[in-house]
Amino acid sequence: MPSLKRRVLCAETHPDVNAIISLLLEQQGHEVKAAKTLHECLELARKEHFDLYMLDDGYTDGTNVELCRQLRKLSPETPILFFSSKAFPRDRQAAMEAGAEAYLTKPMDILEIAEAVNAILLSRAPGASNGESHRQR
């Protein structure tokens, strides 16, 4: 479990999935903010600092790739994790080209989400070696 409380912005359109992810990550010691739309996510990202962005794929006002590109402009160093139901290689490739650090495909074991988030955050901690890649799972 990480020693520092890290801030995660979870942009997930389904309230029940968002609640589960938030609870899981909060139990891991993280602070989680939720957003349901592309616009809401960008507003939060402009106002507050986050250590990780988690992106869904079903926004009513844009795509996750579009959101990733905009977040990358706002915060070039903050890792972005896609948690998407789109499993085609072209979807993964588009996410990585837009600036994602990792891509998880729904559905998956809830504990794997926590492992991926913690691994990304720990690899970005001061003094970390950034040796392991989490780009595709």
Residue pairs with C-beta under 8 A, 6 or more apart in sequence:
1 28
1 29
1 118
2 28
2 29
2 30
2 118
2 121
2 122
2 125
4 125
5 29
5 30
5 31
6 29
6 30
6 31
6 51
6 52
6 121
7 30
7 31
7 32
7 33
7 48
7 49
7 50
7 51
7 52
8 25
8 30
8 31
8 32
8 33
8 50
8 51
8 52
8 53
8 54
8 117
9 32
9 33
9 34
9 35
9 41
9 44
9 45
9 48
9 50
9 52
9 53
9 54
10 18
10 21
10 22
10 25
10 32
10 33
10 34
10 35
10 54
11 34
11 35
11 36
11 37
11 38
11 40
11 41
11 53
11 54
11 55
11 56
11 59
11 64
11 67
12 18
12 21
12 34
12 35
12 36
12 54
12 56
12 83
13 36
13 37
13 56
13 58
13 59
13 60
14 56
14 58
15 36
17 56
18 34
18 36
20 110
21 32
21 54
21 83
21 113
22 32
22 34
24 110
24 113
24 114
25 32
25 114
25 117
26 32
28 114
28 117
28 118
30 117
30 121
33 44
33 48
33 50
35 41
35 44
36 59
37 59
37 60
37 61
37 62
38 59
38 61
38 62
38 63
38 66
38 67
38 70
39 61
39 62
41 53
41 55
41 67
41 71
42 67
42 70
42 71
42 74
44 50
45 53
45 71
45 74
45 75
46 74
50 75
50 78
51 78
51 79
51 121
51 124
52 78
52 79
52 80
52 81
52 117
52 120
52 121
53 68
53 71
53 75
53 78
53 79
53 80
53 81
54 80
54 81
54 82
54 83
54 117
55 64
55 67
55 68
55 80
55 81
55 82
55 83
55 84
55 100
56 64
56 83
56 84
57 63
57 64
57 82
57 84
57 85
57 86
57 91
58 85
59 67
64 82
64 84
64 95
65 94
65 95
65 98
68 80
68 82
68 95
68 98
68 99
68 100
69 98
69 99
71 78
71 80
71 99
72 80
72 98
72 99
79 101
79 102
79 120
79 121
79 124
80 99
80 100
80 101
81 100
81 101
81 102
81 103
81 104
81 116
81 117
81 120
81 134
82 92
82 95
82 100
82 102
82 103
82 104
83 104
83 106
83 113
84 91
84 95
84 103
84 104
84 105
84 106
85 105
85 106
86 105
87 105
92 103
92 136
95 103
96 103
96 135
100 135
101 120
101 134
101 135
102 116
102 120
102 134
102 135
102 136
102 137
103 135
103 136
103 137
104 112
104 113
104 116
104 137
105 137
108 137
112 137
116 134
116 137
119 132
119 134
120 134
122 128
123 129
123 130
123 131
123 132
123 134
124 130
